[in-house]
Amino acid sequence: MSDSVATAVAHPNIAFIKYWGNRDDSLRLPANGSISMNLGALETRTTVVFSSAYRSDRVSVNGSLSEGESLIRVVHFMDRIRSRLGKNALRKSRAEIIFRLEPALLPQLPLLPL
């Protein structure tokens, strides 16, 4: 099987008023809403590479390999995705997940008066 690659781009989100608690801990669904904003001048880029050549899932954040709880959390999520693939060949493959924050526009953010 050849590698399958997907990339998503999103803008970071800052919560001003954060929700308290989850109504579903396994899906991490919030119990109530929050007030937040997206930072349009920044972006996160997440790439997932599925390959039968990988022996285990690998996660890197800005070039550093993840381990411990952060790795376990992402692998658990990837297992949920794989469980929904049915007979798809990707179900048995492992993935490399690469998260990057692209701060190229950071110096251009305006300073807002308080």
N, C-alpha and C positions, 0 to 999 in steps of 0.2 A: 504494500500500500504506500502511495506517495504521501508526503506531508500535507496536512491541511492547515492553512494559516488564516487567521482573521484578526483585524485591527480595529479598535474603537477609539475615538477621540472624544473627550468630555472636558468641560471646564470645572475647576474646583468650586466647591460650594461652602460658604461660611454661614453657620447658623447663629442668628442673633438671639432668638428665643428657641431653645432646643426642647424637643419633646422629652417627656420623662417616662421611661419604661417602654416595654414592648407588649403588644397584644399577642404576638406569636414569636417566642424566642428563637425557634429553629429557623424561621424565615426572616427574622429581624424586622418585623413589621411594627411600626411605632403605634403606641396606644393613642396618641393624639398628634395634632399637627405642630408645625414649627414655623418660624419666620426666618427666611434666609435669603441669600443672594448668591449669584454665580459670578465668578471673576472671569470676564470675557477675554482679558489680556493674557491669561495663563491657560495652559491646557495639559491634561494628562493623556498619555497615549498608552493603551494597553494592547499588547499583541499576544495571542495565544497560538502556539504551534503544536498541533497534535501529530505524534509520530509513533509508529510501532517500534522504532529503534530505541526510544527512551525506556529505561528500566523503571523509572519513577518520575513523579511530577517534580518539576523544578520551578521555583518562583524567584524572580529578582526584582528589586526595587532600586531604580537609579543605579544599576550596575552591581549592587550588592546582593548576594544570595540570601534568601530568607531562610530561617530555621525556627524551631520551637513553635509557639502558639500561632504566630502569623502564618507560618507554612501550613500547619494543621488546618487552620481555618479555610485557607484557599483550597487545599486538597479536598476538604470535606465538601466545599461548594462544587468543585469539578466532579467529584463522585456523584453528586446529585444530577449534574448535567449528563454524565455518562449513563446513569441509570435510566434516563428518558430516551436514549438513542435506539432502543430496541435491538434489531439485528444489524444495525449500522456497524461497519468495520471500526469506526472510531471508538466504539464502546470499550474495546480492549486496549486501546492505545493510551499512552501517558502524554502529558502536556508540559511544555515550557511556557510559563506565563511571565511576560516582561512588562513591568509598570515603569513609566518614565514621566516625570514632571518636566515640562518644557518651559523654562523660565525666560525665554528669549525676550519677551516683552515686559518683564518685571520692572526695569528702570523707567519705563514709560508710564507707569501707573501714577495718576495724579494724587497729590496729597490733599485730603479733604479736611477743611477746618472743623474743629470740635465745637 
